[in-house]
């Protein structure tokens, strides 16, 4: 797996898990599925950071998203 793709998928999963966590907490349920999703997202982000240590910063993240979108779209 490309490290850029792992970074983007990890960030997207983490962002999508936030509403699920909030919903579970407000309904007084344990956020089990959300916690697993966050763990997977963290694993993907750590994988990408370990594969390319100096590649990612807040300034380069938009470029990473665009390059992944350009690779995936025909």
DSSP file (Angstrom, degrees, kcal/mol; ACC not computed):
  #  RESIDUE AA STRUCTURE BP1 BP2  ACC     N-H-->O    O-->H-N    N-H-->O    O-->H-N    TCO  KAPPA ALPHA  PHI   PSI    X-CA   Y-CA   Z-CA
    1    1 A X              0   0    0      0, 0.0     2,-0.1     0, 0.0     3,-0.0   0.000 360.0 360.0 360.0 136.3    0.0    0.0    0.0
    2    2 A X     >  -     0   0    0      1,-0.1     4,-2.3     4,-0.0     5,-0.2  -0.434 360.0-133.0 -65.3 137.9    1.2    3.4   -0.9
    3    3 A X  H  > S+     0   0    0      1,-0.2     4,-2.3     2,-0.2     5,-0.2   0.851 106.5  54.9 -66.4 -32.8    2.1    5.5    2.2
    4    4 A X  H  > S+     0   0    0      2,-0.2     4,-2.4     1,-0.2    -1,-0.2   0.921 109.0  48.0 -64.2 -42.0    0.1    8.5    0.8
    5    5 A X  H  > S+     0   0    0      1,-0.2     4,-2.7     2,-0.2     5,-0.3   0.906 110.7  51.3 -64.9 -40.9   -3.0    6.3    0.4
    6    6 A X  H  X S+     0   0    0     -4,-2.3     4,-2.3     1,-0.2    -1,-0.2   0.906 110.6  49.3 -62.0 -41.2   -2.6    5.0    3.9
    7    7 A X  H  X S+     0   0    0     -4,-2.3     4,-2.4     2,-0.2    -2,-0.2   0.935 113.3  45.4 -63.2 -46.7   -2.3    8.5    5.3
    8    8 A X  H  X S+     0   0    0     -4,-2.4     4,-2.6     2,-0.2     5,-0.2   0.925 114.5  47.2 -65.7 -44.8   -5.4    9.7    3.5
    9    9 A X  H  X S+     0   0    0     -4,-2.7     4,-2.6     1,-0.2    -1,-0.2   0.901 112.4  51.3 -64.3 -39.6   -7.5    6.7    4.4
   10   10 A X  H  X S+     0   0    0     -4,-2.3     4,-2.2    -5,-0.3    -2,-0.2   0.914 111.8  45.7 -62.7 -43.5   -6.4    7.0    8.0
   11   11 A X  H  X S+     0   0    0     -4,-2.4     4,-2.3     2,-0.2    -2,-0.2   0.919 113.6  49.1 -66.6 -42.9   -7.3   10.6    8.2
   12   12 A X  H  X S+     0   0    0     -4,-2.6     4,-2.4     1,-0.2    -2,-0.2   0.922 112.0  48.8 -64.0 -43.9  -10.7   10.1    6.5
   13   13 A X  H  X S+     0   0    0     -4,-2.6     4,-1.4     1,-0.2    -1,-0.2   0.913 111.2  50.3 -61.7 -41.9  -11.5    7.1    8.8
   14   14 A X  H  X S+     0   0    0     -4,-2.2     4,-0.8     1,-0.2    -2,-0.2   0.909 112.0  46.9 -63.3 -41.9  -10.6    9.2   11.9
   15   15 A X  H >X S+     0   0    0     -4,-2.3     3,-0.6     1,-0.2     4,-0.6   0.894 112.2  50.2 -68.1 -38.8  -12.8   12.1   10.8
   16   16 A X  H 3X S+     0   0    0     -4,-2.4     4,-0.6     1,-0.2    -1,-0.2   0.722 104.7  59.0 -72.9 -19.6  -15.7    9.8   10.0
   17   17 A X  H 3X S+     0   0    0     -4,-1.4     4,-2.3    -5,-0.2    -1,-0.2   0.713  88.0  76.1 -79.8 -20.3  -15.4    8.1   13.4
   18   18 A X  H <X S+     0   0    0     -4,-0.8     4,-2.4    -3,-0.6     5,-0.2   0.929  94.8  46.0 -61.2 -48.9  -15.9   11.4   15.3
   19   19 A X  H  X S+     0   0    0     -4,-0.6     4,-2.4     1,-0.2    -1,-0.2   0.874 112.1  53.3 -62.1 -33.3  -19.7   11.6   14.7
   20   20 A X  H  X S+     0   0    0     -4,-0.6     4,-2.2     2,-0.2    -1,-0.2   0.901 109.2  48.0 -66.6 -40.2  -20.1    8.0   15.6
   21   21 A X  H  X S+     0   0    0     -4,-2.3     4,-2.4     2,-0.2    -2,-0.2   0.935 112.7  48.2 -64.1 -46.0  -18.3    8.5   18.9
   22   22 A X  H  X S+     0   0    0     -4,-2.4     4,-2.3     1,-0.2    -2,-0.2   0.889 111.5  50.5 -62.8 -39.1  -20.4   11.5   19.7
   23   23 A X  H  X S+     0   0    0     -4,-2.4     4,-1.6    -5,-0.2    -1,-0.2   0.914 111.4  47.6 -65.0 -43.0  -23.6    9.6   18.9
   24   24 A X  H  <>S+     0   0    0     -4,-2.2     5,-3.2     1,-0.2    -2,-0.2   0.902 112.8  48.8 -65.7 -40.2  -22.6    6.7   21.1
   25   25 A X  H ><5S+     0   0    0     -4,-2.4     3,-1.2     1,-0.2    -2,-0.2   0.911 111.0  48.9 -68.1 -41.5  -21.7    8.9   24.0
   26   26 A X  H 3<5S+     0   0    0     -4,-2.3    -1,-0.2     1,-0.3    -2,-0.2   0.808 111.9  49.3 -70.1 -27.3  -24.9   11.0   23.9
   27   27 A X  T 3<5S-     0   0    0     -4,-1.6    -1,-0.3    -5,-0.2    -2,-0.2   0.374 115.6-118.0 -88.6   5.3  -27.0    7.8   23.7
   28   28 A X  T < 5S+     0   0    0     -3,-1.2     2,-0.3     1,-0.2    -3,-0.2   0.878  71.2 131.7  58.1  42.8  -25.0    6.5   26.7
   29   29 A X      < -     0   0    0     -5,-3.2     2,-0.4    -6,-0.1    -1,-0.2  -0.805  65.7-102.9-113.2 160.3  -23.7    3.5   24.8
   30   30 A X        -     0   0    0     -2,-0.3     2,-2.0    -3,-0.1     3,-0.3  -0.718  28.3-130.8 -84.0 133.2  -20.1    2.4   24.6
   31   31 A X     >  +     0   0    0     -2,-0.4     4,-2.1     1,-0.2     5,-0.1  -0.413  50.9 148.1 -83.0  66.2  -18.4    3.5   21.3
   32   32 A X  H  > S+     0   0    0     -2,-2.0     4,-2.2     2,-0.2    -1,-0.2   0.953  71.6  42.8 -67.2 -51.2  -16.9    0.0   20.5
   33   33 A X  H  > S+     0   0    0     -3,-0.3     4,-2.2     1,-0.2    -1,-0.2   0.887 115.6  50.7 -64.1 -37.8  -17.1    0.2   16.7
   34   34 A X  H  > S+     0   0    0      2,-0.2     4,-2.4     1,-0.2    -1,-0.2   0.885 108.5  51.7 -67.1 -37.9  -15.9    3.8   16.8
   35   35 A X  H  X S+     0   0    0     -4,-2.1     4,-2.2     2,-0.2    -2,-0.2   0.904 110.2  48.5 -65.9 -40.2  -13.0    2.9   19.0
   36   36 A X  H  X S+     0   0    0     -4,-2.2     4,-2.3     2,-0.2    -2,-0.2   0.906 111.1  51.1 -64.7 -40.6  -12.0    0.1   16.6
   37   37 A X  H  X S+     0   0    0     -4,-2.2     4,-2.5     1,-0.2    -2,-0.2   0.906 109.7  49.5 -63.2 -41.8  -12.3    2.5   13.7
   38   38 A X  H  X S+     0   0    0     -4,-2.4     4,-2.7     2,-0.2    -1,-0.2   0.892 109.9  51.7 -64.2 -39.6  -10.0    5.0   15.5
   39   39 A X  H  X S+     0   0    0     -4,-2.2     4,-2.2     2,-0.2    -2,-0.2   0.904 110.9  47.4 -64.0 -41.1   -7.5    2.3   16.2
   40   40 A X  H  X S+     0   0    0     -4,-2.3     4,-2.2     2,-0.2    -2,-0.2   0.923 112.9  49.1 -64.4 -43.8   -7.4    1.3   12.5
   41   41 A X  H  X S+     0   0    0     -4,-2.5     4,-2.3     1,-0.2    -2,-0.2   0.915 111.2  49.2 -62.6 -43.2   -7.1    4.9   11.4
   42   42 A X  H  X S+     0   0    0     -4,-2.7     4,-2.7     1,-0.2    -1,-0.2   0.892 109.7  52.6 -63.6 -38.7   -4.2    5.4   13.9
   43   43 A X  H  X S+     0   0    0     -4,-2.2     4,-2.3     2,-0.2    -2,-0.2   0.904 109.9  47.7 -62.6 -41.9   -2.5    2.3   12.6
   44   44 A X  H  X S+     0   0    0     -4,-2.2     4,-2.2     2,-0.2    -2,-0.2   0.898 113.1  48.2 -66.0 -40.5   -2.7    3.5    9.0
   45   45 A X  H  X S+     0   0    0     -4,-2.3     4,-2.4     2,-0.2    -2,-0.2   0.914 112.6  47.8 -67.1 -42.6   -1.4    7.0   10.0
   46   46 A X  H  X S+     0   0    0     -4,-2.7     4,-2.4     2,-0.2     5,-0.2   0.902 110.3  53.2 -64.9 -40.1    1.5    5.5   12.0
   47   47 A X  H  X S+     0   0    0     -4,-2.3     4,-1.9    -5,-0.2    -2,-0.2   0.927 111.0  46.1 -58.2 -45.8    2.3    3.1    9.1
   48   48 A X  H  X S+     0   0    0     -4,-2.2     4,-1.8     1,-0.2    -2,-0.2   0.892 112.8  49.9 -66.6 -39.2    2.5    6.1    6.7
   49   49 A X  H  < S+     0   0    0     -4,-2.4    -1,-0.2     1,-0.2    -2,-0.2   0.855 112.5  47.1 -68.5 -34.4    4.6    8.1    9.1
   50   50 A X  H  < S+     0   0    0     -4,-2.4     3,-0.4     1,-0.2    -1,-0.2   0.830 110.4  52.1 -76.0 -31.3    7.1    5.3    9.7
   51   51 A X  H  < S+     0   0    0     -4,-1.9     2,-0.3     1,-0.3    -2,-0.2   0.892 129.0  17.8 -72.3 -38.5    7.4    4.5    6.0
   52   52 A X  S >X S-     0   0    0     -4,-1.8     3,-1.0    -5,-0.2     4,-0.6  -0.777  74.1-178.5-131.8  87.2    8.2    8.2    5.1
   53   53 A X  T 34 S+     0   0    0     -3,-0.4     3,-0.3    -2,-0.3    -1,-0.1   0.854  80.2  32.8 -61.4 -40.5    9.3   10.0    8.3
   54   54 A X  T 34 S+     0   0    0      1,-0.2    -1,-0.2     3,-0.0    -5,-0.1   0.340  98.2  86.1 -99.3   9.1    9.9   13.5    6.9
   55   55 A X  T <4 S+     0   0    0     -3,-1.0     2,-0.4    -6,-0.2    -1,-0.2   0.841  76.6  66.0 -80.0 -34.9    7.2   13.5    4.2
   56   56 A X     <  +     0   0    0     -4,-0.6     2,-0.3    -3,-0.3    -1,-0.0  -0.761  49.2 139.1-105.7 133.9    4.1   14.6    6.1
   57   57 A X     >  -     0   0    0     -2,-0.4     4,-1.1     1,-0.0     3,-0.4  -0.915  64.6 -93.8-149.7 174.2    3.4   17.9    7.8
   58   58 A X  T  4 S+     0   0    0     -2,-0.3     4,-0.5     1,-0.2     3,-0.1   0.819 124.4  54.5 -64.2 -28.6    0.3   20.1    8.0
   59   59 A X  T  4 S+     0   0    0      1,-0.2     4,-0.3     2,-0.1    -1,-0.2   0.815 111.0  43.8 -74.4 -29.7    1.5   22.1    5.0
   60   60 A X  T  > S+     0   0    0     -3,-0.4     4,-2.0     1,-0.2    -1,-0.2   0.576  88.6  88.0 -93.9  -9.5    1.9   19.0    2.7
   61   61 A X  H  X S+     0   0    0     -4,-1.1     4,-2.4     1,-0.2     5,-0.2   0.889  86.4  52.0 -60.8 -41.2   -1.4   17.3    3.6
   62   62 A X  H  > S+     0   0    0     -4,-0.5     4,-2.3     1,-0.2    -1,-0.2   0.907 110.1  50.1 -60.8 -37.9   -3.5   19.0    1.0
   63   63 A X  H  > S+     0   0    0     -4,-0.3     4,-2.4     2,-0.2    -1,-0.2   0.878 109.3  51.8 -65.1 -36.7   -0.9   18.0   -1.6
   64   64 A X  H  X S+     0   0    0     -4,-2.0     4,-2.3     2,-0.2    -2,-0.2   0.922 109.7  49.1 -65.6 -44.0   -1.1   14.4   -0.4
   65   65 A X  H  X S+     0   0    0     -4,-2.4     4,-2.4     1,-0.2    -2,-0.2   0.922 113.0  47.5 -61.1 -43.8   -4.9   14.4   -0.7
   66   66 A X  H  X S+     0   0    0     -4,-2.3     4,-2.5     1,-0.2    -2,-0.2   0.898 111.2  50.2 -65.9 -40.4   -4.7   15.9   -4.2
   67   67 A X  H  X S+     0   0    0     -4,-2.4     4,-1.8     2,-0.2    -1,-0.2   0.887 111.8  48.1 -68.1 -37.0   -2.1   13.4   -5.3
   68   68 A X  H  X S+     0   0    0     -4,-2.3     4,-2.0     2,-0.2    -2,-0.2   0.913 112.6  48.6 -67.9 -41.6   -4.1   10.4   -4.0
   69   69 A X  H  X S+     0   0    0     -4,-2.4     4,-2.5     1,-0.2    -2,-0.2   0.897 110.9  50.9 -63.7 -39.4   -7.3   11.7   -5.7
   70   70 A X  H  < S+     0   0    0     -4,-2.5    -1,-0.2     1,-0.2    -2,-0.2   0.855 110.7  49.3 -67.8 -33.2   -5.3   12.2   -9.0
   71   71 A X  H  < S+     0   0    0     -4,-1.8    -1,-0.2    -5,-0.2    -2,-0.2   0.862 115.8  42.6 -71.2 -35.0   -4.0    8.6   -8.7
   72   72 A X  H  < S+     0   0    0     -4,-2.0     2,-0.3    -5,-0.1    -2,-0.2   0.836 102.4  72.6 -83.5 -33.7   -7.5    7.1   -8.1
   73   73 A X     <        0   0    0     -4,-2.5     0, 0.0    -5,-0.2     0, 0.0  -0.610 360.0 360.0 -84.3 141.1   -9.5    9.1  -10.6
   74   74 A X              0   0    0     -2,-0.3    -1,-0.1     0, 0.0    -4,-0.1   0.519 360.0 360.0 -71.0 360.0   -9.1    8.3  -14.3
